[in-house]
Amino acid sequence: MSNKHVLFISYDGMTDPLGQSQVIPYLAGLTKSGYTFTILSCDKPAKYATHKEYVQQLIAPYPITWVSIPYHKNPPVLSSMYDYYMLKQTAKKLHRNNPFAMVHTRPGLPQLVALYLKKKLGIKFMNDIRGFWADERVDGGMWNLDNFLYKRVYHFFRKKEDECVRIADYNTCLTYRGKEEILKWKTVPQPVKIDVVPCSVDLELFNPAHINPALKNTFKSELGLSDNDFVISYLGSIGGWYLTREMMQFCKVLLDKKPEAKFLFISNNNHEDIINAANEFGIPPEKIIVKFGKRHEVPVLLSFSTYSLFFIKPCYSKLSSSPTKHGEIMALGIPVIANSGVGDVKEIVEKYKAGFVLDTFDVAAMNVVVDKMLDPATVFNTAAIREGAKDFYDLDKTVATYAAVYQKVLG
């Protein structure tokens, strides 16, 4: 057995944007330290069919093997139990064929598989706490605790999350606020062995100097945009803890004062929810542009932005959240409009003078920010914002932190 062969388990598919931005780049970087990887992921069948070859191209230069099993959504709970069974069986088979020195997991079902591998087979376990997973399901409206079944499921996973922290050989989390919270937990022995590894950004991909002019011209024509447009962008998923209505209300407040503004939603899901929210606030359809972008297209689409907006539900689970989009936006030198109560976002924006942060979602607070945005005296230093992304979200720093943790576990 190689003491550098690692199994990485993710319930998020590699054919999802998250897998391509927050899994593959890390593992590719870690291969430079001599590690080899097997990625085990659950992929939505339609996305797997469409994006399988693209993912294989991403990992082709590296000693990374990718094993995908289908993700099942229905029926609730039972489908997840089946996915867990398949993840566990596949992991056991892979270990028999080419033993793993360590299992590195994202939250949720992969942690349950890691617990099994650690307790039954003695495989070392690196617990990557990418969020307070069970609480995220409640805060995002996926698990209603008034429902007896979901309440049972919630308490089951909360206990398992504590068990993972207790028996893992090492833990990591995304934010300093999340680490502070974990170090207060009375359900686990303290102090927890834990390091902070923020979501990172590929500074080469998200580099304003590397924007493809031909692709940008193609999008200009397709989307009806020009370099001089006042564009507010949104990048990422719609729904759950992403506050579409509040963001659209902000867009309306801005539009009332800046009638020529346009709103570009770069999203891979729920496009009808964007249109419905715009209608609710009386935003004309021609002001809303919705576009799905592949990973290499996202920086080009973002490059149209005057500002980029994201409001995320400020709830308990989001203390542990490091929005991937934040680092990517900052790396392009684009100022953000965000809200407080989400991980380290407020502290980062204020430290690097990288935009505006709202503490409440009332219209008065929105008007204050809009007035600042439209004030000719407001000028953001795009180069300084990008330097802030380099300082906080640099992929190389993230990989180095992971490598140090791997060294602690594997020697």
N, C-alpha and C positions, 0 to 999 in steps of 0.2 A: 504493500500500500504506500502510495506517495503521501508524505506528510503535508503536501501542498495541493491536494485535490479537494476541492470544496464544492458542495452541493448548495446551490442558491434556489430557494423555493419562493415563488410569488403567485398569489392568487390573482394579481393583475397580469393580464396577458402581455407578452412581448410585442404583440401586434397593436397594443394600445399605446398612445403617446407617452404615458408614464413609464412603461417598460423601456422605451427607446431613449428617454431623457434621464431616468433616475435609476436604471439598473445596468444596462449594457455599457454606458460610458465608464461607470465605476469599475465593473469587472474587467473591462478592457485595460484600464489603467493598472489594476492590480496584477494583471498577467506580467507586467514589467518586473514585478518582484518575484516572479517564478511560480505564481499560483496558476493552476488550471481549474476550469469551472465546468460544471454541468448545471445548466439552468433548467428548472422544472417549473412550468407555468401553466395556468388555465387560460385558454384563449377562446373568445367568442367565435363560434364557427364561421360566421360571415366575414369577420375581420381576419381570421386566420387564412381563409381562402384568398382574400384580397391582398394581404400584406406579408404573407409567409416569405416570399422570395426577397422582399425588401429587408426583413429582419435577418435572413440568412446572409445577405450581402453585408450587413452591419457587423456581424460576428465573424465573417469568413477570415479576416486577417489574424485572428486571435485563437489561442487554444481554448476555445469555448464551444461546448456542445449544448444544443438546445433541444429539449424534449417537451413537447406540448401535448396536453390532454384537453378535451373539450370542456368548456365552462357551461354549467347548467343553471338556469335561473328559476325554473318552475318544476314541481311545486315548491313553494317556500319551505325552508328548513330541510325538507327531505332531499331536495336537490343538492343542498350544501353538504349534507351527510354523505351523499353519494360521491360528490367531488372530493371530500376528505378521504374517503375509502380509496378512491382511485389515486390520489396523490400519495397516500401512504404505501399502497401496493407497488406503485411505480418507483417510489424512492427505495423501497426494500430491494426490488429487482435490480435497480441501477447499482446499489451498494454491493450486491453480490457479484455483479459483473466487473466492477471497477471501484473498490472501496474508497469511501470518503474519509478524510481526516476531520472534517468539520462541516456542519450544516449552518448556513447563514439564511435567516428568514425575514421576510416582511410579515406584518401582523395578520391576525385572523387564523384561518385554517392552516396556513403553513406553520404557525407556531405549534399547533397540536401535533403535526407530523414531526416537528423537531423534538418535541417532548418525548414522543415515542422512540425516536432514533437515539436520543440521549439516554433514556432510562433503560431501554431494552437492548440496545446494541452498543452503548458506550461511546457514541460519536459526539465529539465536542460540539458545543452549541453557542453560536453568536446571535444574540437576540436583538434584532434591529427594530427598535420601537419607532416606527415611522408615523405614529399617531396613537392616541388612546382609542383603540379600534372599536371596542364595544360601545363606548360613550359616543363615538362618532356616528354609529348606526342609530343611536337614539336621537342625538342632536340633529342629524340630517333627515329625520322623519322616516327612516326605513324600518325601525323597530318601535312600535307603539307599546309602551310599558303598561297600558291599560289592558292590553291583550295578554292573557295568561301565558300563552305559549312563548311570545316574544319576551315576556318578563323572565321566564325560566331560562331562555336562551341567553339573555343579557347577563344574568347572574352566573351562569355557567362560564361564559367567556371572561367575565371579570375575574373570577377565581383562577382561570387558566392563565390570564395575563400576569397575575401575581406570581403564580407558580413558575412561569417562564423567567421572570425577573430573579426569582430565588435560585433556580437551578442552572441558569445559563452560566457559561464560563465567562462571558462578558456581555454587557449591554451597551447599546448606543441609542441616542435619541436626537431629534432634529433641532430642538431649540433650548436655549438657556432657561427660559421660563418653564418648559417641560421638565428639564432636569431638576429645577428647584422643587417642582411639584412632586416628582418621584421620590426625591430625598426626604419628603415629608410623610410619605405613605407609612402607615403603621402596620400594614398587612405584610410587609416584607422586612427582612433583617436589614438594618442600616449600619454603615453607609453602603448603598448599592454601588457596585463596580460599574461605572457608566461614564461615557464620554459623549460630547455633543458633536454631531456630524450634520451640518445643515444640508438641505437640498442644494445641489450645486448646479453650475451652468457651464456649458461648453463655450469658453470664451472665443474659440476660433470660429465655431458655427455662428454664435451670436455676436458678431463683430461688424460694426457699421461699415468698416473698410472692405468687408468681404461680400457685401450685398451684390447679387448678380444683376447687372443693369438690364440684360435682355429679359430675365424673368420679371423684373420690376415693371418694365414696359408692357409686358404681356398682361400683368395684373392691372396696371393703370387702365388699359383698354377694356379689359373684362369687367372691372368693378366701377369704372367711371370716376377714377380718382386722379388727382394731379398733385405735384409736389407742394403746392401752396395751399392745399385744402387744410382746414382746421378739423383734424380727425381725432376722435376719442375711440380708442380700441379696447376691446376686451378679449383676453386669451384664455381658453380653457372650457371645461365642462359647464353645463347649465343645469340648475336644479340642486336639490339637497341643501347643503349649507352655503351654496353660492347664491347671493341675494339678488336675483334677477329684477324683481320689482323695485327694490331700493336703487339699484344701478340705473334702471330706466327712469325712475323719478329724478335722479341726478341729471341724466341726459336731458330731460324735459326742462329742468331749471336752467341748464346751460343754453338750450335751444332758444328759450324765451329771450335770452340776452345776446345770443350769438346765432342768429337765424341761418347763417351759412354753414354751421357745424354739421359734420357727418359722423355716423357711429358705425364702426367696423367690428363685428363680432366674429372672431376666429375660433370656431367651435366645431366639435365633431358630433354634437348630439342636440336633440330637443330644439331644433331650429324654429319649430312652430311656437314654442314657449316664448322665444324672443319676439316674434312678430305679435303674439297676443299681448305681451307686456307693453310693447310700443303702442298698440292700439288703445290699451287701457289708459295710457297717459297722453293720448292725443298726439303722438309723434307720427308725422306722415311717413308712409311706407318707403318713400324714395330716400328718406334720411337714414334708413337702416340697411346696412350691407352685411350679409351673413356668408361666410366662406369657410369651408373646411380646408385646412392646410396640412400637407405632409410635413414631416419634421424639417426637411431641408427648405421648405417653403415658408415656414413660420417667421424666420427673421426678416424675410423680404416683405411679408404682409405687415409685420409690426413696424417696419421702417416708415410706413405712411403716418405713424402716430404723432400727433402733437403731444398728447398725454395718453397714458393707458390706465384704465379704471378696473379695480376689483374690490368688491365688497363681499366679505365672508362673515357668516354668522358668528358673532363674538360670544362663544359658549365655552364651557369647561373643556371639552375635547380639543378645542382649537388652541389651547395653551401649548399644545405639542405640535402645532402645524407650522411648517415652513413652505409657503406656497412656491412651487417650482417656477411659476410664471414671474415671480418678483425678481429673481436673479436674472432671468432671461431678458426681462424688460430693461432692468438697470444696465445689463451688459451692452445694450444697444444705445445707452445714454438717454433713454426716454424717462421723463419724470412720471411718477405714478400718483393716482388718487386712490387712497385705500382707507381702511378703518382700523381703529385700535382694537385691542382685545384678541388679536390673532398672533400667537407665537411672539417672535421678536420684531414683527413688521414695523411697529411704530418707532422703536428704538433705532432700527436700521435706517428708515426714511429720514428721521431727524438727524442722526449722526452724519449721514452722507449728503444731507441737503438734496434729497432725491425726490421731492414731491410734496404732497399735502396729505394729512391724515385727519379724518373726521372721528370725533369721539361719540357723536350721536348721528342718527339718520334723519333728524327733523329738517324741514325745508329751510329754516333759518340758518342752520349750520351749513347746508349745501350752498345757500346763497353767499355766505361768507367766503367759501372756497372758490366758487365761480368768480366772484369779484376779484379775488387775488389772481386767478388764472388769466383774467382779461385785463388786468392792470398792466400797462406798458412797462412799468418798472420791474415787473416780475420776469426775471431772466434766469434760466437754469443752465448750469455749466455741464454740458453733455459729457465732456471728457472726464470731469470730476465724478459724475454719476457712474460712468463705466469703471473708473478707478475704485469706486466703492464696491462695485460688483466683484472686481478682482480681489479686493481685500477680504470680503466676507463670503462670497459664493464660488470662489475659484475651484474648479474641478480638481486640479492638481493638489490643492490643499486637502480637499475631501479625501482623495485617494490616499494621500500620505497619512491621514488620521486613521482611515480603515486599515492601512498596512501596519500601523503601529498596534492597533487592536488585534489584528490577526497574529502579529508577532507575540503579543502577550498570551494569546490562547494556544498557538501552535509551537511557539519557541523558534 
